[in-house]
Amino acid sequence: MEFSNRSLYPSTFHVERINDFTVERFNDTNSTGAARDSANSLGCVQIRVPQELFMTLGLISLVENILVVLAIIKNRNLHSPMYYFICCLAVSDMLVSVSNVVETVFMLLHEHGLMDLHPGMLRHLDNVIDMMICSSVVSSLSFLCTIAADRYITIFYALRYHNIMTTQRCVAIIVVVWLASVTSSILFIVYHTDNAVIVCLVMFFCITLVFNAVLYLHMFYLAHLHSRRMVTFNKNRRQSTSMKGAITLTILLGVFIVCWGPFFLHLILILTCPTSPTCNCFFRNFNLFLILIICNSLIDPLIYAYRSLELRKTLRELVLCSWCFGV
């Protein structure tokens, strides 16, 4: 018995991690047997990823992001819109980690004969995992945009910031983003056989990247000019703090692009050249792209801690308290 005919996103592929390598089974609509044979004849390299690596990275990422959420909740100095959005970004990363760990655990249990899974149960499990991953990517992109907008307001509307970005509006934005993410992920699952799902996802990815790029370029350019006009120490200090937050989010966006880029390129190739032998060579390493996605969830908390002294201090306290409690 195997997992359902799609392993991360519908209508694209089936990925089954068995022992130390990946067996990829593309749907007939996306990859023909002839194309796969041609890909094999081209001598395509397939990097084998052990299940233990998925499990290890997933657990480390999960623990890191839980610590980030707890740190932001614990430290009142971190109770601001920017850190609320970062907290939600950490929750989005947790969805990736949890879905990966759950999927791998079920695979290992089934592989070793410790759990008998019926096709119906597998289908429901796969639907839940797909929905979590879809929600994660949509919410991650959305919160990166909201953080960019928050930094923009902080820099250029500093005196009106607390009137513009109130706690009520911050909560409203968070609720809207999560509702939109969950709703869109459900629609993606329901209409998984339609290529329009992939088109919408790729377009959303591109639109958010353009939005962030335009906002950041404008932000850094005007901030550079604006900083020359600052005369008081407090204003300079606030400007420096705001720019530091903008730089942090720029790093987060860059890491997101690097880690998620191969996956979205995979989706684009499925739309443009699903039967091409060359594209099928790229498809064969899908599990490697999954590892990159998990690495994004693992790297983000390190960026938070490195760029924020207050968060780093709180994380250190949490880790030490946990260690002492364990001892």
C-alpha positions as CSV (number, residue, x, y, z in Angstrom):
1,M,0.0,0.0,0.0
2,E,1.2,3.5,-0.7
3,F,0.3,7.0,0.0
4,S,-2.2,8.8,-2.1
5,N,-1.4,10.0,-5.6
6,R,-0.2,13.4,-4.6
7,S,2.3,14.1,-1.8
8,L,2.6,17.8,-1.4
9,Y,0.6,19.6,-4.0
10,P,-2.2,18.0,-6.0
11,S,-2.2,17.3,-9.7
12,T,1.6,17.5,-9.9
13,F,3.2,14.3,-8.7
14,H,3.3,11.5,-6.2
15,V,6.4,11.3,-4.0
16,E,6.9,8.2,-1.9
17,R,9.9,8.2,0.4
18,I,11.0,4.6,0.8
19,N,14.0,3.6,2.8
20,D,16.9,5.8,1.6
21,F,15.6,7.1,-1.7
22,T,12.6,8.6,-3.4
23,V,10.4,6.9,-6.0
24,E,8.6,9.6,-8.0
25,R,5.4,8.7,-9.9
26,F,4.1,11.5,-12.0
27,N,0.5,11.5,-13.2
28,D,-0.1,10.6,-16.8
29,T,-1.2,14.2,-17.5
30,N,2.1,15.5,-16.3
31,S,4.7,13.0,-17.3
32,T,4.5,10.1,-19.7
33,G,6.4,6.9,-19.5
34,A,8.3,7.8,-22.7
35,A,9.4,11.1,-21.1
36,R,10.6,9.2,-18.0
37,D,12.5,6.8,-20.2
38,S,14.1,9.7,-22.1
39,A,15.0,11.3,-18.8
40,N,16.7,8.1,-17.7
41,S,18.6,7.9,-21.0
42,L,19.9,11.4,-20.4
43,G,21.6,10.2,-17.3
44,C,19.7,12.3,-14.9
45,V,21.1,12.5,-11.4
46,Q,18.7,11.8,-8.6
47,I,19.8,12.8,-5.1
48,R,18.6,10.3,-2.5
49,V,17.2,11.8,0.7
50,P,16.8,9.4,3.7
51,Q,13.7,9.6,5.8
52,E,15.8,10.2,8.9
53,L,16.9,13.5,7.5
54,F,13.3,14.7,7.0
55,M,12.5,13.6,10.6
56,T,15.5,15.3,12.1
57,L,15.2,18.6,10.3
58,G,11.5,18.7,10.9
59,L,11.9,18.1,14.7
60,I,14.6,20.7,15.0
61,S,12.6,23.3,13.1
62,L,9.5,22.5,15.2
63,V,11.4,23.1,18.5
64,E,13.0,26.3,17.2
65,N,9.8,27.9,16.1
66,I,7.9,26.9,19.3
67,L,10.7,28.6,21.2
68,V,10.3,31.8,19.1
69,V,6.5,31.8,19.7
70,L,7.0,31.3,23.5
71,A,9.6,34.0,23.6
72,I,7.4,36.6,22.0
73,I,4.5,35.6,24.3
74,K,6.7,35.8,27.4
75,N,8.6,39.1,26.8
76,R,6.3,42.1,26.9
77,N,9.0,44.2,25.1
78,L,8.3,42.1,22.1
79,H,4.5,42.8,22.2
80,S,4.4,44.9,19.0
81,P,2.9,44.5,15.6
82,M,6.2,43.5,14.0
83,Y,6.8,40.7,16.4
84,Y,3.2,39.6,16.3
85,F,3.6,39.1,12.6
86,I,6.9,37.4,13.1
87,C,5.2,35.1,15.6
88,C,2.6,34.2,12.9
89,L,5.5,33.6,10.5
90,A,6.9,31.2,13.0
91,V,3.5,29.4,13.2
92,S,3.5,29.1,9.4
93,D,7.0,27.5,9.6
94,M,5.6,25.2,12.3
95,L,2.9,23.9,9.9
96,V,5.7,22.8,7.5
97,S,7.5,21.1,10.3
98,V,4.5,19.4,11.8
99,S,3.2,18.2,8.4
100,N,6.6,16.8,7.6
101,V,7.0,15.0,10.9
102,V,3.5,13.5,10.8
103,E,3.9,12.3,7.2
104,T,7.3,10.7,8.0
105,V,6.1,9.0,11.2
106,F,3.1,7.5,9.3
107,M,5.4,6.3,6.5
108,L,7.9,4.7,8.9
109,L,5.2,3.0,11.0
110,H,3.5,1.7,7.8
111,E,6.8,0.7,6.3
112,H,7.8,-1.4,9.3
113,G,4.3,-3.0,9.6
114,L,3.4,-1.3,12.8
115,M,0.3,0.4,11.4
116,D,-2.2,-0.7,8.8
117,L,-3.5,2.3,6.8
118,H,-6.5,2.0,4.6
119,P,-6.7,3.9,1.3
120,G,-9.4,6.1,2.7
121,M,-7.4,7.0,5.7
122,L,-4.3,7.7,3.6
123,R,-6.4,10.0,1.4
124,H,-7.7,12.0,4.3
125,L,-4.2,12.2,5.9
126,D,-2.7,13.4,2.6
127,N,-5.5,16.0,2.3
128,V,-4.6,17.3,5.8
129,I,-0.9,17.5,5.0
130,D,-1.5,19.2,1.7
131,M,-3.8,21.8,3.4
132,M,-1.1,22.5,6.0
133,I,1.6,23.0,3.4
134,C,-0.7,25.2,1.2
135,S,-1.7,27.3,4.3
136,S,2.0,27.6,5.2
137,V,3.2,29.0,1.9
138,V,0.2,31.4,1.5
139,S,0.4,32.6,5.1
140,S,4.2,32.9,4.9
141,L,4.1,35.1,1.8
142,S,1.2,37.1,3.3
143,F,3.0,37.8,6.6
144,L,6.2,38.8,4.8
145,C,4.1,41.4,2.9
146,T,2.5,42.6,6.2
147,I,5.9,42.9,7.9
148,A,7.2,44.9,5.0
149,A,4.2,47.2,5.1
150,D,4.7,47.5,8.9
151,R,8.3,48.5,8.5
152,Y,7.4,51.0,5.7
153,I,4.9,52.7,8.0
154,T,7.3,52.7,10.9
155,I,10.0,54.5,8.8
156,F,7.9,57.0,6.9
157,Y,4.9,57.6,9.2
158,A,6.7,57.3,12.5
159,L,4.7,60.0,14.3
160,R,1.4,58.4,13.2
161,Y,2.5,54.8,13.5
162,H,0.6,53.9,16.7
163,N,-2.5,55.5,15.3
164,I,-2.2,53.6,12.0
165,M,-1.0,50.2,13.2
166,T,-3.2,49.7,16.3
167,T,-3.4,46.4,18.2
168,Q,-7.0,46.0,16.9
169,R,-5.9,46.4,13.3
170,C,-2.9,44.1,13.8
171,V,-5.2,41.4,15.1
172,A,-7.7,42.0,12.3
173,I,-4.9,41.6,9.7
174,I,-3.7,38.4,11.3
175,V,-7.2,36.9,11.3
176,V,-7.8,37.9,7.7
177,V,-4.5,36.3,6.6
178,W,-5.2,33.0,8.3
179,L,-8.7,32.9,7.1
180,A,-7.6,33.6,3.5
181,S,-4.8,31.0,3.8
182,V,-7.0,28.2,5.1
183,T,-9.7,29.0,2.6
184,S,-7.4,29.0,-0.3
185,S,-5.7,25.8,0.8
186,I,-9.1,24.1,1.0
187,L,-9.9,25.3,-2.5
188,F,-6.6,24.1,-3.8
189,I,-7.4,20.6,-2.4
190,V,-10.9,20.5,-3.8
191,Y,-9.8,21.7,-7.3
192,H,-6.5,19.8,-7.3
193,T,-7.0,18.4,-10.8
194,D,-7.2,21.8,-12.4
195,N,-3.9,23.4,-13.5
196,A,-5.4,26.8,-12.5
197,V,-4.5,25.9,-8.9
198,I,-0.8,25.8,-9.8
199,V,-1.2,29.0,-11.9
200,C,-2.8,30.9,-9.0
201,L,-0.1,29.7,-6.6
202,V,2.7,30.8,-8.9
203,M,1.0,34.1,-9.6
204,F,0.6,34.8,-5.9
205,F,4.3,34.0,-5.3
206,C,5.4,36.4,-8.1
207,I,3.0,39.2,-7.0
208,T,4.1,39.1,-3.4
209,L,7.8,39.1,-4.5
210,V,7.2,42.2,-6.7
211,F,5.2,43.9,-3.9
212,N,8.0,43.3,-1.4
213,A,10.8,44.3,-3.9
214,V,9.1,47.6,-4.8
215,L,8.4,48.4,-1.2
216,Y,11.9,47.6,0.0
217,L,13.6,49.5,-2.8
218,H,11.4,52.6,-2.1
219,M,11.9,52.1,1.7
220,F,15.7,52.0,1.6
221,Y,16.1,54.8,-1.0
222,L,13.9,57.2,0.8
223,A,15.2,56.2,4.2
224,H,18.6,57.0,3.1
225,L,17.5,60.5,2.1
226,H,15.4,60.9,5.1
227,S,18.2,60.0,7.5
228,R,20.2,63.0,6.4
229,R,17.4,65.3,7.6
230,M,17.2,63.8,11.1
231,V,18.6,66.1,13.7
232,T,17.5,64.9,17.1
233,F,19.0,61.8,18.8
234,N,15.6,60.2,19.4
235,K,14.6,60.4,15.8
236,N,18.0,59.0,14.7
237,R,17.6,56.2,17.1
238,R,14.1,55.4,15.9
239,Q,15.2,55.5,12.3
240,S,18.1,53.2,13.0
241,T,15.8,50.7,14.8
242,S,13.3,50.8,12.0
243,M,15.9,50.2,9.3
244,K,17.3,47.3,11.3
245,G,13.9,45.7,11.3
246,A,13.6,46.3,7.5
247,I,17.0,44.7,7.0
248,T,15.9,41.7,9.0
249,L,12.9,41.2,6.9
250,T,14.9,41.6,3.7
251,I,17.1,38.7,4.9
252,L,14.0,36.7,5.7
253,L,12.6,37.3,2.2
254,G,15.9,36.4,0.6
255,V,16.0,33.1,2.5
256,F,12.4,32.4,1.5
257,I,13.1,32.9,-2.2
258,V,16.2,30.7,-2.1
259,C,14.5,27.9,-0.2
260,W,11.1,28.0,-1.9
261,G,12.3,29.0,-5.4
262,P,13.1,25.5,-6.6
263,F,9.7,24.3,-5.6
264,F,7.9,27.1,-7.5
265,L,10.2,26.5,-10.5
266,H,9.0,22.9,-10.3
267,L,5.4,24.1,-10.5
268,I,6.2,26.4,-13.4
269,L,7.9,23.5,-15.3
270,I,4.9,21.3,-14.7
271,L,2.8,23.9,-16.5
272,T,5.3,24.6,-19.3
273,C,7.1,21.4,-20.1
274,P,5.5,18.4,-18.2
275,T,6.7,15.8,-20.8
276,S,10.1,17.2,-21.6
277,P,13.0,14.9,-20.7
278,T,15.0,17.8,-19.4
279,C,12.2,19.0,-17.1
280,N,11.7,15.4,-15.9
281,C,15.4,15.4,-14.8
282,F,14.5,18.4,-12.6
283,F,11.3,16.7,-11.3
284,R,13.3,13.7,-10.1
285,N,14.9,15.6,-7.3
286,F,11.6,16.9,-5.8
287,N,12.6,15.5,-2.3
288,L,15.6,17.8,-2.3
289,F,13.3,20.7,-2.8
290,L,11.2,19.6,0.2
291,I,14.4,19.6,2.3
292,L,15.1,23.2,1.2
293,I,11.5,24.1,2.3
294,I,12.1,22.5,5.7
295,C,15.5,24.3,5.9
296,N,13.6,27.6,5.5
297,S,11.6,26.8,8.6
298,L,14.8,25.9,10.4
299,I,16.8,29.0,9.4
300,D,14.1,31.7,10.1
301,P,14.3,31.4,13.9
302,L,18.1,31.8,13.7
303,I,17.6,35.0,11.7
304,Y,15.2,36.3,14.4
305,A,17.6,35.5,17.2
306,Y,20.6,36.9,15.4
307,R,19.0,40.2,14.4
308,S,17.1,40.9,17.7
309,L,19.0,41.2,20.9
310,E,15.8,41.2,23.0
311,L,14.5,38.1,21.4
312,R,17.9,36.4,21.6
313,K,18.0,37.1,25.3
314,T,14.5,35.7,25.9
315,L,15.3,32.6,23.8
316,R,18.4,32.0,25.9
317,E,16.4,32.3,29.1
318,L,13.8,29.8,27.8
319,V,16.5,27.3,26.8
320,L,18.3,27.6,30.1
321,C,15.0,27.2,32.0
322,S,14.1,24.2,30.0
323,W,17.5,22.6,30.5
324,C,17.4,23.2,34.2
325,F,13.9,21.8,34.5
326,G,15.0,18.8,32.5
327,V,18.0,18.3,34.8
